[in-house]
Amino acid sequence: MKFYYSEKLSLFTNLLHAFTTKESGNLAFHVRDDETEVQKNHELLAKELGYEKNSLVHMQQIHSDIVHVVANEDFKTPPTCDALITNRPNTPLMVMVADCSPILFYDDKKRVIAAAHAGRQGAFKNIVKNVVERMKTEFGTEAKNVHVSVGASIGVCCYEVGGEIYVEAKEKGLEYAMQKRGGSFYLDVASILQKQLLSCGIKRENIEFCDDCTCCNTHKYFSYRAEAKTGRFAGIIQLKG
């Protein structure tokens, strides 16, 4: 199995994290893949990274801005939401994507982690603001102590959208994230997330983006835009006990 890692998050020895790739196999149960194979991929991933598979919490993702604080969930009881937060050790959190942005958060002072799923809808709804605010209210997090790594996602090079999305972006004050090329509109989700993270009070030097475009690199990542019927890769983060 092949992974890539965040340079920033790798600095913290009490943290386990990784972003998977296409070579790690499909990790989603909802894409009409063989469930036995998906389970096998999860078992191999847990073994490779060194966590208990059944302790992993993933999500029923719905392109919302809903943030869930993990209490007693496990692998078999994924909550319906698009972000997870916990301060529980040995409880890995997973976000699955295939063009959307997988975002991992870590507050190194309060020892709180989060994983969020942000595509166009999540960015337009400002899910990252909800994550940081819940980290503050639930665990006393200060934004200046939060480190963020955003994994591979579809880039503005490939993310063509319709005119109605341009109108919506303009209405939300996000026109800066739109490019017009040859009569078509292209959306830069990363620029929205970057601005939102900074607006939350997170330090620029604590924010990291992977520059890979999933749609350009289908040999390495699953891409819904490029392949339609495809699997999901993931971001995983866990506090070590």
WOGIDA-V621726 format. One record per helix or strand of 3 or more residues. SS is the DSSP state (hx for helix, st for strand). FROM is the first residue (numbers start at 1). LEN is the number of residues. If there is no record, write none. Layout:
SS & FROM & LEN
SS & FROM & LEN
//
This chain:
hx & 9 & 3
st & 15 & 6
hx & 22 & 3
hx & 35 & 15
hx & 53 & 3
st & 67 & 3
st & 83 & 4
st & 93 & 5
st & 101 & 7
st & 112 & 7
hx & 120 & 5
hx & 127 & 13
hx & 143 & 3
st & 146 & 5
hx & 163 & 9
hx & 175 & 3
st & 178 & 4
st & 184 & 4
hx & 189 & 11
hx & 204 & 3
st & 207 & 3
hx & 224 & 4
st & 233 & 7
//
